[in-house]
Amino acid sequence: MPSSKPLMTQSSGPIPDSVESALRTLETESGGINALAAALRGPLGASFAQAVDLIRNAKGRVIVTGLGKSGHMGRKIAATLASTGTPAFFVHTAEAAHGDLGMITTDDVIMALSWSGEQPEMKTLVNYSARFAIPMIAVTSNAASSLGQAADVVIELPKAREACPHNLAPTTSTLMQAAIGDALAIALLEGRGFTALEFAHFHPGGKLGAMLKFVRDYMRTGAEIPVKPLGTKMSDAVMEMSAKGLGCVCIVNEANEALGIITDGDLRRHMRPDLLTASVDDIMTRQPKTVPPSMLATEMIEVLNTRKITTLVVTEADKVVGIVHLHDLLRAGVA
């Protein structure tokens, strides 16, 4: 029931009933997650570890199945497993009896989601699992159910109140299913040492794909690099900065090694009457931060943020091969 005394905020007065409802939902669902964490620290931990070992040692894939809301969570779990290096796909429990059993091989592991563990439609998959000795992991709230008794490993989720005021609509329960699926995926990922580079192979599209590309994919090269040799007059350096439009110029030696960088900020800090006749040697910031072309874009952004800079010089074998500006990353949707 709604509270008789509306909660107050510091700036906007009473919290609307809809927000109070949302807060109750989140508090109820967080209680389910806390109960799940507590169970993992106890008896559930052993079953969870068995499930991880069973999946890790399987020659085939993880076949995730479920019906209704459990089916929706199963699709999400299968997608998360597949994207983190554990081959998996979803088979709808009801469709299995109409030909989709042919997708499942004896090398696979079945992960069956059913909160009650008593869905009649699950019987076909249970029988198929037993007939061909395909290991089955049951994710249910009732280990004593038909599904739980038939499974090789049971991940028994703690019973928790649904956020629905009637304790009917699957809310807390589906969140717990999703959470245990995430926990399995990450445990498997960490166990096999799955790297960001491997992750990139499965995520070539969208912003995530852009962040998993490399510095070489975003750097400017050749004539686009603002560069001047040591000993250049500042007037020439400023013209180079203006022509290339990156707000900086890289200073190199005869071997094309980066010795320094001059940015718009350096011009402001060194503003004086004879600035344009001075040598770049006296104005440049020495030992500029450089990155290799093989660095991931995500790591490159971390460098920019940590050092509070907008430009990175790209070097390979100590030679300047490119330059990356924050604006290029913004246009590409990376930053």
C-alpha positions in Angstrom: 0.0 0.0 0.0 1.2 3.6 -0.7 2.7 5.4 2.3 0.3 7.7 4.1 3.1 10.3 4.4 4.6 11.2 1.1 8.3 11.2 1.0 9.9 14.7 0.7 12.7 15.8 -1.5 15.0 18.7 -0.6 14.1 20.8 -3.6 10.8 19.7 -5.2 8.5 18.9 -2.3 6.5 15.6 -1.9 7.4 12.7 -4.2 4.6 11.7 -6.6 2.8 8.5 -6.0 4.3 7.1 -9.2 7.8 7.7 -8.0 7.0 6.1 -4.6 5.7 3.1 -6.5 8.9 2.9 -8.5 11.0 3.2 -5.3 9.0 0.3 -3.8 9.6 -1.8 -6.9 13.4 -1.1 -6.8 13.6 -1.9 -3.1 11.7 -5.1 -3.5 13.8 -6.2 -6.5 17.0 -5.3 -4.7 15.9 -7.5 -1.9 15.8 -10.4 -4.4 19.3 -9.7 -5.6 20.6 -9.5 -2.0 18.9 -12.8 -1.3 20.6 -14.3 -4.4 24.0 -13.0 -3.3 23.5 -14.5 0.2 22.5 -17.9 -1.3 25.6 -17.9 -3.5 27.7 -17.4 -0.4 26.0 -20.5 1.0 24.7 -23.8 -0.5 24.0 -22.3 -3.9 27.6 -21.6 -4.4 28.5 -25.3 -4.9 25.8 -25.7 -7.5 26.8 -22.5 -9.3 30.4 -23.8 -9.5 29.3 -27.1 -10.9 27.3 -25.3 -13.6 30.3 -23.3 -14.6 32.5 -26.4 -14.8 29.8 -28.3 -16.8 29.6 -25.5 -19.4 33.3 -24.9 -19.5 34.0 -28.6 -20.2 31.3 -29.0 -22.8 32.4 -29.6 -26.4 29.3 -28.0 -27.8 27.2 -25.0 -27.0 24.8 -23.9 -24.2 21.2 -24.3 -25.2 19.1 -22.0 -23.2 15.4 -22.7 -23.0 12.4 -21.3 -21.3 8.7 -20.3 -21.7 6.9 -17.0 -21.0 8.9 -14.5 -19.0 11.5 -17.1 -18.3 11.9 -17.5 -22.1 12.5 -13.8 -22.5 15.2 -13.9 -19.9 16.6 -17.0 -21.5 17.1 -15.2 -24.8 18.9 -12.5 -23.0 21.1 -15.0 -21.1 22.0 -16.8 -24.4 22.9 -13.5 -26.0 25.1 -12.5 -23.1 26.9 -15.9 -23.1 27.5 -15.8 -26.8 28.9 -12.3 -26.8 31.3 -13.1 -24.0 32.9 -16.1 -25.6 30.6 -19.0 -24.6 28.8 -20.3 -27.7 25.1 -20.3 -26.9 21.6 -19.9 -28.4 18.0 -20.0 -27.3 15.5 -22.7 -28.1 11.9 -22.0 -27.2 10.5 -24.7 -25.0 7.3 -25.1 -26.9 8.9 -25.1 -30.3 11.3 -27.8 -29.3 8.6 -30.4 -29.7 7.9 -29.2 -33.2 11.4 -29.8 -34.8 13.7 -27.5 -32.8 15.1 -30.5 -30.9 17.2 -31.1 -34.0 19.2 -28.0 -33.0 20.5 -29.8 -29.9 23.5 -32.2 -30.1 24.9 -34.6 -27.6 27.9 -32.3 -27.2 25.7 -29.5 -25.8 24.5 -28.4 -22.4 20.9 -27.5 -21.8 20.1 -24.6 -19.4 16.4 -24.7 -18.6 14.7 -21.7 -16.9 11.4 -22.3 -15.1 10.5 -20.5 -11.9 8.1 -23.2 -10.8 9.9 -26.1 -12.5 6.6 -27.6 -13.4 5.7 -26.3 -16.9 4.2 -29.2 -18.9 5.9 -28.0 -22.1 9.3 -28.6 -20.5 8.7 -32.4 -20.4 9.8 -32.8 -24.1 13.2 -31.3 -23.4 13.6 -33.2 -20.2 12.9 -36.5 -21.9 15.2 -35.6 -24.8 18.0 -34.7 -22.4 17.6 -38.0 -20.6 17.4 -40.1 -23.8 20.6 -38.7 -25.3 22.5 -38.1 -22.1 22.7 -34.3 -22.7 23.6 -32.6 -19.4 20.9 -30.2 -18.1 21.2 -27.3 -15.7 17.9 -26.2 -14.1 17.4 -22.6 -13.0 14.4 -22.7 -10.8 13.1 -21.7 -7.4 12.1 -25.3 -6.6 14.8 -27.9 -6.6 12.1 -30.5 -5.7 10.1 -29.8 -8.9 10.0 -32.2 -11.9 12.6 -30.1 -13.7 14.8 -29.9 -10.6 14.7 -33.6 -10.1 15.5 -34.4 -13.7 18.5 -31.9 -14.0 22.1 -32.8 -13.5 22.8 -29.5 -11.7 20.1 -27.3 -10.0 20.6 -23.6 -9.5 17.9 -23.0 -7.0 17.0 -19.3 -6.8 15.8 -18.1 -3.4 12.1 -17.4 -3.2 11.5 -13.7 -3.1 8.5 -11.5 -3.2 7.6 -10.1 -6.6 7.5 -6.3 -7.0 3.9 -6.6 -8.1 1.6 -5.7 -5.2 -0.3 -8.9 -5.8 2.9 -10.9 -5.8 2.0 -12.3 -9.2 3.6 -10.5 -12.1 7.2 -11.9 -12.7 9.4 -9.0 -11.7 11.8 -9.8 -9.0 12.0 -13.4 -10.2 13.0 -12.4 -13.8 15.5 -10.0 -12.5 17.1 -12.8 -10.5 17.2 -15.0 -13.5 18.9 -12.3 -15.5 21.4 -11.7 -12.7 22.3 -15.4 -12.4 22.8 -15.5 -16.2 25.1 -12.5 -16.0 27.0 -14.2 -13.1 27.5 -17.4 -15.1 28.6 -15.5 -18.2 31.2 -13.4 -16.3 32.5 -16.3 -14.4 33.1 -18.2 -17.6 34.6 -15.1 -19.2 37.1 -14.6 -16.4 37.8 -18.3 -16.2 39.0 -18.5 -19.8 40.8 -15.2 -19.7 38.5 -13.7 -22.4 40.1 -10.4 -23.5 38.8 -7.1 -24.8 40.3 -8.0 -28.2 38.3 -11.2 -28.3 35.2 -9.2 -27.2 35.8 -6.9 -30.2 35.4 -9.8 -32.6 31.8 -10.3 -31.5 30.9 -6.6 -31.3 31.9 -4.9 -34.6 28.8 -2.6 -34.8 27.4 0.4 -32.9 29.2 2.5 -30.3 30.6 -0.6 -28.6 32.1 -1.7 -31.8 33.6 1.7 -32.4 35.2 1.7 -29.0 36.7 -1.7 -29.7 38.5 -0.6 -32.8 42.1 0.5 -32.7 44.0 3.8 -32.7 45.0 3.1 -36.3 41.3 3.2 -37.3 40.9 6.8 -36.1 44.4 8.5 -36.5 45.2 11.0 -39.2 48.2 10.1 -41.2 50.6 11.4 -43.9 50.1 15.0 -44.9 47.2 15.4 -42.4 49.7 15.2 -39.5 50.7 18.7 -38.3 54.4 18.4 -37.9 57.5 20.6 -38.0 61.2 19.9 -37.4 63.2 21.0 -34.3 64.5 24.6 -34.8 61.4 25.9 -36.7 60.3 29.4 -36.0 57.0 29.8 -34.2 55.5 31.7 -37.1 55.9 28.6 -39.3 54.6 26.4 -36.5 51.5 28.5 -36.0 50.8 28.4 -39.8 51.1 24.6 -39.7 48.7 24.5 -36.7 46.2 26.6 -38.6 46.5 24.7 -41.8 45.9 21.3 -40.3 43.1 22.5 -38.0 43.9 20.3 -35.0 45.1 23.0 -32.6 48.5 21.5 -32.3 51.8 20.8 -34.1 54.2 17.9 -33.4 57.9 18.7 -33.2 60.2 16.0 -34.5 63.9 15.4 -35.1 65.6 14.3 -38.3 64.6 10.7 -37.5 60.9 11.7 -37.3 60.9 11.0 -33.6 58.5 13.1 -31.5 60.4 15.4 -29.2 57.6 17.8 -28.3 54.2 19.2 -29.1 52.8 22.7 -29.2 49.1 23.3 -28.5 46.8 26.2 -28.4 47.3 26.1 -24.6 51.1 26.5 -25.1 50.5 29.6 -27.2 48.4 31.2 -24.5 50.9 30.3 -21.8 53.8 31.7 -23.7 52.1 34.8 -25.2 54.7 37.6 -25.6 55.7 40.2 -28.2 58.5 38.0 -29.7 56.5 34.8 -29.7 56.4 34.4 -33.5 60.1 34.9 -33.8 61.0 32.4 -31.1 62.0 28.8 -31.8 59.7 25.9 -31.3 62.4 24.4 -29.1 61.6 27.0 -26.4 57.8 26.8 -26.6 57.1 23.1 -27.0 56.0 20.7 -24.3 58.7 18.1 -24.3 58.1 14.3 -24.2 54.5 14.4 -25.5 52.3 11.5 -24.6 52.3 9.0 -27.4 50.3 5.8 -28.1 50.8 2.9 -30.5 48.5 2.4 -33.4 47.6 -1.1 -32.0 46.0 0.4 -28.8 42.3 -0.1 -28.4 40.1 3.0 -28.7 38.7 2.4 -25.2 42.2 2.6 -23.8 43.0 5.7 -25.9 40.0 7.5 -24.4 41.1 6.6 -20.9 44.5 8.2 -21.6 42.8 11.4 -22.9 40.6 11.6 -19.9 43.2 10.8 -17.3 45.7 13.3 -18.7 43.0 15.9 -19.6 44.3 16.4 -23.1 42.6 16.4 -26.5 45.4 15.2 -28.8 47.6 12.1 -28.9 50.7 11.5 -31.1 50.8 8.0 -32.5 54.2 6.4 -32.8 55.5 3.1 -34.1 59.1 2.1 -33.5 59.6 5.6 -32.1 58.6 7.2 -35.4 55.6 9.5 -35.7 52.9 7.7 -37.9 49.8 9.6 -37.0 47.8 11.9 -34.7 44.5 11.5 -33.0 42.2 14.3 -31.8 39.3 14.1 -29.5 37.0 15.7 -32.1 37.7 12.7 -34.5 36.5 10.3 -31.8 33.4 12.4 -31.1 32.5 12.4 -34.8 33.0 8.6 -34.9 30.7 8.2 -31.8 33.5 6.7 -29.7 33.8 9.4 -27.0 
